[in-house]
Amino acid sequence: MDARSAFEDGCPKCSQSTAAETFDVVETIARCRECGHWQAPVADGGGVSQPISVNFPELPELGQPLTWLPSWLVPKSERRQQLLSSAIVVMVLMAGVTGALAASPLLETTPTATEAAADSEWEEYESIVIFRNDDIQPWYSTEEMRAVDGVFIDEEVPVTLGIIPNPGGDLPITDDEDTCEYLGSLEADHPGQFEMSLHGYTHEEKTDFYGGSEFGGVPYETQAEWLAEGEELLGQCVESPSKTFVPPMNTYDENTAELLAEEEYTVVSGGDWFTDGYYDVDEDEYYFEAGGMLHVPENQAFEDWGAYDGTGEVPFEDTETLTGAFDETHADNGVHVQMIHYQYFTSEERLDQLRDLIQHMKATDDVGFMTLEQLSKGLENGTVERTDDGWRVLEPIEHTSAEDEETLEDELARAPAEDDR
């Protein structure tokens, strides 16, 4: 009887159905996916099948008669028998060595999270830089999207992607398989570099709250519905959606913050012009907590919206303005959140301006790059710390910010203290 037949009337342990989606068959072993019970094939005698017994002959000693070989294979002369005996011993030994070498890669195990983090160490930075790339959406400026992502890949700089799950309410991102597959490839090929965050739901202006908002000024229950629907779509599109919320138009309200906290989001990132007014925070507060949420607003746009007249290409700020804004944040030991919109990088010249800004930042001493998620998790679990003159970060941040609590405790204990460095 084979293993599959043992499940004909349901799992013997939990009685679950034997439909294809409820159990696995691996070679001769069947396993219930609901309870984990497994079943090996039963022999005709009624018991569990036993391995076939195989008797291996002992290796001959030099000069020993080859009595275990068929007589027609045994040479007539004693000298040739000795040579054959020696050859057999050598071949068996070589086969054993070759087999061991071939099997050794199979015995190698993938390093555990703790082992991979063995080289973690504290690094000190004067400022933190976060890039936030908004408006990722289905069937939209895909060439520009890949080109901008290519800049971050080439420069080895992480970025938070703000993904719109259902633009206009009738274009679910899950319908665009190519974009979802592409985003999945970023996650797989560049782990820790591209954060997949939720950028609203439909990205429509629903109210005139603070000049226009999708979530601000909307009842809590409605916001909850939109958030849940957006989460579901994003979760079906990418492998690891983060718990970062980027509100469209950079605006949201106290209901939004309360809802996000209830749904265990770790950070919300609007605009500093909005948070300065709505939350009455000081201009030099680069992040703050309110309503149970960490707020990390963007403080510099790449686009010069004040100069845009509604026609033609959206103009960019000049490079001096962009680098100057970063320099001010760096001198203040702050968090510089640089907002960009990939769809406006329509030429190599515009891509070069992004490269120039990144390279200026990298050329500045002691600058740490991370995503919004990495900052929020790091502040929460202690792998990112504010100091009197900057920051301490347990690097690599893409690893330590994703650790489970028990492993992190071990890492924090193992990492050298500042006085020991």
MOFENHU-V514635 format. One record per residue. N is the residue number from 0. PHI is phi in radians with two decimals (NA if undefined). PSI is psi in whole degrees, 0 to 359 (none if undefined). OMEGA is omega in whole degrees, 0 to 359 (999 if undefined). Layout:
n->N phi->PHI psi->PSI omega->OMEGA
n->N phi->PHI psi->PSI omega->OMEGA
//
This chain:
n->0 phi->NA psi->133 omega->181
n->1 phi->-1.52 psi->173 omega->185
n->2 phi->-1.17 psi->324 omega->182
n->3 phi->-1.07 psi->321 omega->183
n->4 phi->-1.16 psi->338 omega->179
n->5 phi->-1.18 psi->343 omega->182
n->6 phi->-1.86 psi->14 omega->184
n->7 phi->-1.03 psi->322 omega->182
n->8 phi->-1.75 psi->19 omega->182
n->9 phi->1.85 psi->168 omega->179
n->10 phi->-1.10 psi->129 omega->180
n->11 phi->-1.03 psi->338 omega->184
n->12 phi->-1.65 psi->311 omega->185
n->13 phi->-1.97 psi->359 omega->178
n->14 phi->1.12 psi->18 omega->179
n->15 phi->-1.16 psi->152 omega->179
n->16 phi->-1.02 psi->154 omega->178
n->17 phi->-1.66 psi->22 omega->176
n->18 phi->-1.02 psi->155 omega->187
n->19 phi->-0.98 psi->329 omega->184
n->20 phi->-1.43 psi->357 omega->184
n->21 phi->-1.92 psi->354 omega->176
n->22 phi->-2.59 psi->156 omega->180
n->23 phi->-1.97 psi->147 omega->169
n->24 phi->-2.12 psi->119 omega->178
n->25 phi->-2.06 psi->109 omega->186
n->26 phi->0.94 psi->247 omega->183
n->27 phi->-1.81 psi->9 omega->183
n->28 phi->-1.94 psi->130 omega->175
n->29 phi->-1.89 psi->139 omega->182
n->30 phi->-2.34 psi->131 omega->177
n->31 phi->-1.31 psi->129 omega->180
n->32 phi->-1.33 psi->343 omega->182
n->33 phi->-1.43 psi->310 omega->186
n->34 phi->-1.97 psi->348 omega->179
n->35 phi->1.56 psi->357 omega->180
n->36 phi->-1.06 psi->137 omega->179
n->37 phi->-2.14 psi->157 omega->184
n->38 phi->-2.44 psi->126 omega->174
n->39 phi->-1.63 psi->160 omega->179
n->40 phi->-1.13 psi->146 omega->180
n->41 phi->-1.80 psi->134 omega->181
n->42 phi->-1.24 psi->165 omega->182
n->43 phi->-1.05 psi->332 omega->181
n->44 phi->-1.27 psi->354 omega->177
n->45 phi->1.75 psi->347 omega->179
n->46 phi->-1.77 psi->176 omega->177
n->47 phi->-1.21 psi->134 omega->183
n->48 phi->-1.07 psi->140 omega->180
n->49 phi->-1.85 psi->153 omega->177
n->50 phi->-1.06 psi->144 omega->178
n->51 phi->-1.15 psi->133 omega->180
n->52 phi->-1.34 psi->130 omega->179
n->53 phi->-2.19 psi->128 omega->178
n->54 phi->-1.76 psi->121 omega->179
n->55 phi->-1.76 psi->134 omega->178
n->56 phi->-1.24 psi->153 omega->176
n->57 phi->-1.29 psi->148 omega->177
n->58 phi->-1.14 psi->139 omega->180
n->59 phi->-1.27 psi->148 omega->171
n->60 phi->-1.52 psi->157 omega->180
n->61 phi->-1.03 psi->129 omega->179
n->62 phi->1.55 psi->348 omega->180
n->63 phi->-1.27 psi->140 omega->179
n->64 phi->-1.06 psi->141 omega->181
n->65 phi->-1.52 psi->62 omega->185
n->66 phi->-1.25 psi->341 omega->183
n->67 phi->-1.52 psi->353 omega->175
n->68 phi->-1.57 psi->150 omega->174
n->69 phi->-0.99 psi->143 omega->186
n->70 phi->-1.03 psi->330 omega->183
n->71 phi->-1.31 psi->348 omega->177
n->72 phi->-1.63 psi->347 omega->185
n->73 phi->-1.48 psi->124 omega->178
n->74 phi->-1.09 psi->157 omega->181
n->75 phi->-1.29 psi->318 omega->185
n->76 phi->-1.45 psi->148 omega->180
n->77 phi->-1.13 psi->323 omega->180
n->78 phi->-1.07 psi->315 omega->181
n->79 phi->-1.20 psi->328 omega->176
n->80 phi->-1.11 psi->319 omega->178
n->81 phi->-1.10 psi->317 omega->179
n->82 phi->-1.11 psi->319 omega->179
n->83 phi->-1.14 psi->319 omega->179
n->84 phi->-1.07 psi->315 omega->179
n->85 phi->-1.11 psi->319 omega->181
n->86 phi->-1.11 psi->321 omega->180
n->87 phi->-1.12 psi->316 omega->180
n->88 phi->-1.06 psi->314 omega->181
n->89 phi->-1.08 psi->316 omega->181
n->90 phi->-1.12 psi->320 omega->180
n->91 phi->-1.14 psi->317 omega->179
n->92 phi->-1.12 psi->318 omega->179
n->93 phi->-1.13 psi->322 omega->178
n->94 phi->-1.11 psi->323 omega->179
n->95 phi->-1.17 psi->318 omega->179
n->96 phi->-1.13 psi->316 omega->180
n->97 phi->-1.08 psi->318 omega->179
n->98 phi->-1.12 psi->321 omega->180
n->99 phi->-1.14 psi->319 omega->179
n->100 phi->-1.15 psi->322 omega->181
n->101 phi->-1.21 psi->327 omega->183
n->102 phi->-1.46 psi->340 omega->187
n->103 phi->-1.01 psi->321 omega->177
n->104 phi->-1.08 psi->330 omega->180
n->105 phi->-1.24 psi->336 omega->181
n->106 phi->-1.47 psi->346 omega->179
n->107 phi->-1.27 psi->134 omega->181
n->108 phi->-1.85 psi->152 omega->176
n->109 phi->-1.19 psi->132 omega->181
n->110 phi->-1.00 psi->140 omega->176
n->111 phi->-1.26 psi->169 omega->179
n->112 phi->-1.03 psi->321 omega->181
n->113 phi->-1.15 psi->317 omega->179
n->114 phi->-1.12 psi->320 omega->180
n->115 phi->-1.13 psi->333 omega->182
n->116 phi->-1.62 psi->8 omega->185
n->117 phi->-1.05 psi->334 omega->182
n->118 phi->-1.64 psi->9 omega->180
n->119 phi->-1.08 psi->140 omega->177
n->120 phi->-2.66 psi->157 omega->181
n->121 phi->-1.32 psi->133 omega->173
n->122 phi->-2.10 psi->146 omega->180
n->123 phi->-1.88 psi->136 omega->180
n->124 phi->-2.28 psi->153 omega->176
n->125 phi->-1.53 psi->334 omega->179
n->126 phi->-2.65 psi->164 omega->178
n->127 phi->-2.05 psi->137 omega->177
n->128 phi->-2.08 psi->132 omega->176
n->129 phi->-2.24 psi->127 omega->173
n->130 phi->-1.70 psi->134 omega->179
n->131 phi->-2.14 psi->111 omega->183
n->132 phi->-1.80 psi->105 omega->187
n->133 phi->-1.59 psi->162 omega->168
n->134 phi->1.40 psi->21 omega->172
n->135 phi->-1.05 psi->129 omega->185
n->136 phi->-2.76 psi->167 omega->184
n->137 phi->-1.22 psi->142 omega->173
n->138 phi->0.94 psi->36 omega->187
n->139 phi->-2.31 psi->115 omega->175
n->140 phi->0.81 psi->51 omega->185
n->141 phi->-1.16 psi->326 omega->178
n->142 phi->-1.14 psi->317 omega->178
n->143 phi->-1.12 psi->322 omega->179
n->144 phi->-1.04 psi->312 omega->181
n->145 phi->-1.18 psi->325 omega->180
n->146 phi->-1.15 psi->316 omega->179
n->147 phi->-1.15 psi->316 omega->177
n->148 phi->-1.04 psi->324 omega->179
n->149 phi->-1.09 psi->325 omega->177
n->150 phi->-1.10 psi->314 omega->180
n->151 phi->-1.15 psi->324 omega->177
n->152 phi->-1.14 psi->313 omega->181
n->153 phi->-1.09 psi->321 omega->183
n->154 phi->-1.52 psi->354 omega->180
n->155 phi->0.98 psi->48 omega->179
n->156 phi->-2.06 psi->132 omega->180
n->157 phi->-1.30 psi->161 omega->182
n->158 phi->-2.67 psi->143 omega->173
n->159 phi->-1.61 psi->122 omega->178
n->160 phi->-1.64 psi->125 omega->176
n->161 phi->-1.63 psi->109 omega->189
n->162 phi->-1.83 psi->125 omega->176
n->163 phi->-1.50 psi->117 omega->186
n->164 phi->-1.36 psi->335 omega->184
n->165 phi->-2.65 psi->71 omega->184
n->166 phi->-0.97 psi->129 omega->179
n->167 phi->1.23 psi->358 omega->179
n->168 phi->1.48 psi->0 omega->182
n->169 phi->-2.41 psi->18 omega->178
n->170 phi->-2.31 psi->68 omega->180
n->171 phi->-1.04 psi->135 omega->185
n->172 phi->-1.12 psi->337 omega->180
n->173 phi->-1.17 psi->341 omega->178
n->174 phi->-1.29 psi->340 omega->180
n->175 phi->-1.70 psi->85 omega->184
n->176 phi->-1.09 psi->326 omega->181
n->177 phi->-1.12 psi->316 omega->180
n->178 phi->-1.16 psi->317 omega->179
n->179 phi->-1.10 psi->319 omega->178
n->180 phi->-1.13 psi->321 omega->179
n->181 phi->-1.14 psi->314 omega->179
n->182 phi->-1.08 psi->321 omega->177
n->183 phi->-1.10 psi->325 omega->178
n->184 phi->-1.18 psi->326 omega->176
n->185 phi->-1.11 psi->317 omega->179
n->186 phi->-1.08 psi->316 omega->185
n->187 phi->-1.29 psi->319 omega->186
n->188 phi->-1.50 psi->338 omega->183
n->189 phi->-2.35 psi->64 omega->184
n->190 phi->-1.03 psi->133 omega->178
n->191 phi->1.47 psi->353 omega->184
n->192 phi->-1.68 psi->327 omega->182
n->193 phi->-2.03 psi->111 omega->177
n->194 phi->-1.52 psi->133 omega->180
n->195 phi->-1.76 psi->98 omega->184
n->196 phi->-1.93 psi->160 omega->181
n->197 phi->-1.53 psi->124 omega->180
n->198 phi->-1.92 psi->74 omega->181
n->199 phi->1.27 psi->204 omega->178
n->200 phi->-2.09 psi->294 omega->179
n->201 phi->-1.85 psi->349 omega->182
n->202 phi->1.09 psi->36 omega->177
n->203 phi->-1.83 psi->150 omega->176
n->204 phi->-1.40 psi->107 omega->184
n->205 phi->-1.67 psi->334 omega->180
n->206 phi->-2.43 psi->171 omega->176
n->207 phi->-1.70 psi->19 omega->179
n->208 phi->-1.00 psi->122 omega->181
n->209 phi->0.87 psi->44 omega->176
n->210 phi->1.53 psi->358 omega->180
n->211 phi->2.43 psi->130 omega->182
n->212 phi->-2.76 psi->149 omega->171
n->213 phi->-1.53 psi->322 omega->185
n->214 phi->-1.85 psi->324 omega->182
n->215 phi->-1.08 psi->131 omega->180
n->216 phi->1.44 psi->7 omega->179
n->217 phi->-1.77 psi->140 omega->180
n->218 phi->-0.95 psi->149 omega->183
n->219 phi->-0.96 psi->314 omega->184
n->220 phi->-1.07 psi->319 omega->179
n->221 phi->-1.17 psi->318 omega->177
n->222 phi->-1.04 psi->320 omega->181
n->223 phi->-1.10 psi->320 omega->178
n->224 phi->-1.12 psi->314 omega->181
n->225 phi->-1.11 psi->318 omega->181
n->226 phi->-1.10 psi->315 omega->181
n->227 phi->-1.10 psi->317 omega->180
n->228 phi->-1.18 psi->321 omega->177
n->229 phi->-1.14 psi->318 omega->178
n->230 phi->-1.02 psi->315 omega->182
n->231 phi->-1.08 psi->315 omega->180
n->232 phi->-1.13 psi->315 omega->181
n->233 phi->-1.12 psi->320 omega->179
n->234 phi->-1.14 psi->334 omega->177
n->235 phi->-1.44 psi->342 omega->183
n->236 phi->-1.63 psi->318 omega->184
n->237 phi->-2.06 psi->162 omega->184
n->238 phi->-1.34 psi->319 omega->188
n->239 phi->-2.33 psi->74 omega->176
n->240 phi->-1.13 psi->141 omega->182
n->241 phi->-1.54 psi->175 omega->175
n->242 phi->-1.80 psi->46 omega->175
n->243 phi->-1.95 psi->135 omega->179
n->244 phi->-2.05 psi->125 omega->178
n->245 phi->-1.98 psi->104 omega->184
n->246 phi->-1.28 psi->135 omega->175
n->247 phi->-1.01 psi->146 omega->181
n->248 phi->1.12 psi->11 omega->175
n->249 phi->1.13 psi->18 omega->184
n->250 phi->-2.18 psi->150 omega->179
n->251 phi->-2.87 psi->177 omega->181
n->252 phi->-2.30 psi->186 omega->182
n->253 phi->-1.10 psi->326 omega->176
n->254 phi->-1.07 psi->320 omega->179
n->255 phi->-1.07 psi->312 omega->181
n->256 phi->-1.09 psi->317 omega->179
n->257 phi->-1.09 psi->317 omega->179
n->258 phi->-1.11 psi->314 omega->181
n->259 phi->-1.09 psi->320 omega->177
n->260 phi->-1.11 psi->319 omega->179
n->261 phi->-1.09 psi->324 omega->181
n->262 phi->-1.58 psi->12 omega->174
n->263 phi->1.12 psi->34 omega->170
n->264 phi->-1.28 psi->152 omega->184
n->265 phi->-1.77 psi->338 omega->183
n->266 phi->-2.77 psi->146 omega->172
n->267 phi->-2.15 psi->137 omega->184
n->268 phi->-2.22 psi->100 omega->175
n->269 phi->-1.77 psi->222 omega->178
n->270 phi->-2.00 psi->146 omega->182
n->271 phi->-1.18 psi->329 omega->177
n->272 phi->-1.08 psi->328 omega->179
n->273 phi->-1.37 psi->310 omega->183
n->274 phi->-1.16 psi->328 omega->178
n->275 phi->-1.03 psi->322 omega->181
n->276 phi->-1.50 psi->310 omega->186
n->277 phi->-1.21 psi->318 omega->182
n->278 phi->-1.74 psi->358 omega->177
n->279 phi->0.92 psi->51 omega->178
n->280 phi->-1.77 psi->157 omega->179
n->281 phi->-1.21 psi->151 omega->182
n->282 phi->-1.09 psi->333 omega->181
n->283 phi->-1.58 psi->8 omega->174
n->284 phi->-1.55 psi->107 omega->184
n->285 phi->-1.44 psi->341 omega->174
n->286 phi->-2.71 psi->156 omega->181
n->287 phi->-2.78 psi->167 omega->177
n->288 phi->-1.99 psi->137 omega->177
n->289 phi->-2.82 psi->139 omega->179
n->290 phi->1.10 psi->28 omega->180
n->291 phi->1.37 psi->9 omega->183
n->292 phi->-2.18 psi->150 omega->169
n->293 phi->-1.52 psi->128 omega->180
n->294 phi->-1.93 psi->121 omega->178
n->295 phi->-2.24 psi->87 omega->185
n->296 phi->-1.33 psi->154 omega->171
n->297 phi->-1.25 psi->145 omega->180
n->298 phi->-2.18 psi->11 omega->174
n->299 phi->-2.77 psi->125 omega->175
n->300 phi->-1.67 psi->146 omega->176
n->301 phi->-1.33 psi->329 omega->182
n->302 phi->-1.50 psi->144 omega->177
n->303 phi->-1.68 psi->82 omega->185
n->304 phi->-1.15 psi->332 omega->180
n->305 phi->-1.14 psi->335 omega->181
n->306 phi->-1.68 psi->0 omega->183
n->307 phi->-1.50 psi->128 omega->182
n->308 phi->-1.78 psi->9 omega->178
n->309 phi->1.59 psi->357 omega->179
n->310 phi->-2.21 psi->152 omega->177
n->311 phi->1.23 psi->197 omega->181
n->312 phi->-1.29 psi->146 omega->175
n->313 phi->-1.21 psi->124 omega->182
n->314 phi->-1.26 psi->151 omega->176
n->315 phi->-1.70 psi->155 omega->168
n->316 phi->-1.13 psi->152 omega->177
n->317 phi->-1.29 psi->160 omega->185
n->318 phi->-1.06 psi->323 omega->180
n->319 phi->-1.09 psi->322 omega->178
n->320 phi->-1.14 psi->317 omega->182
n->321 phi->-1.18 psi->314 omega->180
n->322 phi->-1.21 psi->325 omega->179
n->323 phi->-1.13 psi->320 omega->178
n->324 phi->-1.10 psi->318 omega->177
n->325 phi->-1.11 psi->316 omega->182
n->326 phi->-1.02 psi->321 omega->179
n->327 phi->-1.13 psi->316 omega->178
n->328 phi->-1.11 psi->318 omega->180
n->329 phi->-1.09 psi->316 omega->180
n->330 phi->-1.12 psi->334 omega->181
n->331 phi->-1.63 psi->6 omega->182
n->332 phi->0.96 psi->40 omega->185
n->333 phi->-1.75 psi->193 omega->176
n->334 phi->-1.92 psi->116 omega->182
n->335 phi->-1.73 psi->109 omega->178
n->336 phi->-1.78 psi->106 omega->182
n->337 phi->-1.63 psi->114 omega->179
n->338 phi->-1.56 psi->136 omega->173
n->339 phi->-2.35 psi->162 omega->173
n->340 phi->-2.21 psi->111 omega->190
n->341 phi->-1.02 psi->330 omega->187
n->342 phi->-1.14 psi->344 omega->182
n->343 phi->-1.60 psi->358 omega->179
n->344 phi->-1.58 psi->77 omega->190
n->345 phi->-1.70 psi->3 omega->181
n->346 phi->-2.55 psi->162 omega->178
n->347 phi->-1.13 psi->328 omega->178
n->348 phi->-1.08 psi->318 omega->180
n->349 phi->-1.23 psi->323 omega->176
n->350 phi->-1.12 psi->323 omega->178
n->351 phi->-1.09 psi->326 omega->179
n->352 phi->-1.16 psi->323 omega->176
n->353 phi->-1.15 psi->317 omega->178
n->354 phi->-1.06 psi->316 omega->181
n->355 phi->-1.06 psi->319 omega->179
n->356 phi->-1.13 psi->314 omega->180
n->357 phi->-1.07 psi->316 omega->181
n->358 phi->-1.18 psi->327 omega->174
n->359 phi->-1.10 psi->317 omega->179
n->360 phi->-1.12 psi->316 omega->181
n->361 phi->-1.18 psi->331 omega->180
n->362 phi->-1.35 psi->346 omega->178
n->363 phi->-1.42 psi->137 omega->184
n->364 phi->-1.12 psi->140 omega->168
n->365 phi->1.02 psi->59 omega->175
n->366 phi->-2.02 psi->127 omega->178
n->367 phi->-1.80 psi->133 omega->179
n->368 phi->-1.87 psi->138 omega->178
n->369 phi->-2.80 psi->176 omega->176
n->370 phi->-1.68 psi->169 omega->176
n->371 phi->-1.05 psi->318 omega->179
n->372 phi->-1.10 psi->317 omega->181
n->373 phi->-1.13 psi->323 omega->177
n->374 phi->-1.15 psi->312 omega->184
n->375 phi->-1.14 psi->316 omega->179
n->376 phi->-1.20 psi->323 omega->179
n->377 phi->-1.12 psi->318 omega->177
n->378 phi->-1.13 psi->326 omega->182
n->379 phi->-1.30 psi->317 omega->186
n->380 phi->-1.71 psi->1 omega->174
n->381 phi->1.58 psi->7 omega->178
n->382 phi->-1.57 psi->356 omega->171
n->383 phi->-2.25 psi->125 omega->183
n->384 phi->-2.27 psi->139 omega->173
n->385 phi->-1.44 psi->135 omega->177
n->386 phi->-2.10 psi->178 omega->181
n->387 phi->-1.13 psi->331 omega->183
n->388 phi->-2.24 psi->31 omega->178
n->389 phi->2.58 psi->231 omega->189
n->390 phi->-2.51 psi->149 omega->168
n->391 phi->-2.03 psi->131 omega->182
n->392 phi->-2.31 psi->130 omega->175
n->393 phi->-1.43 psi->103 omega->183
n->394 phi->-1.61 psi->151 omega->2
n->395 phi->-1.37 psi->130 omega->187
n->396 phi->-1.12 psi->326 omega->181
n->397 phi->-1.15 psi->339 omega->178
n->398 phi->-1.60 psi->308 omega->186
n->399 phi->-1.18 psi->330 omega->180
n->400 phi->-1.28 psi->344 omega->181
n->401 phi->-1.79 psi->2 omega->183
n->402 phi->-1.23 psi->153 omega->171
n->403 phi->-1.32 psi->164 omega->189
n->404 phi->-1.07 psi->317 omega->183
n->405 phi->-1.15 psi->316 omega->179
n->406 phi->-1.15 psi->322 omega->180
n->407 phi->-1.11 psi->320 omega->178
n->408 phi->-1.04 psi->319 omega->178
n->409 phi->-1.13 psi->318 omega->182
n->410 phi->-1.15 psi->317 omega->181
n->411 phi->-1.14 psi->326 omega->179
n->412 phi->-1.28 psi->326 omega->183
n->413 phi->-1.42 psi->329 omega->182
n->414 phi->-1.11 psi->138 omega->181
n->415 phi->-1.11 psi->139 omega->177
n->416 phi->-1.24 psi->163 omega->183
n->417 phi->-1.04 psi->324 omega->182
n->418 phi->-1.24 psi->341 omega->183
n->419 phi->-1.60 psi->355 omega->187
n->420 phi->-1.58 psi->none omega->999
//
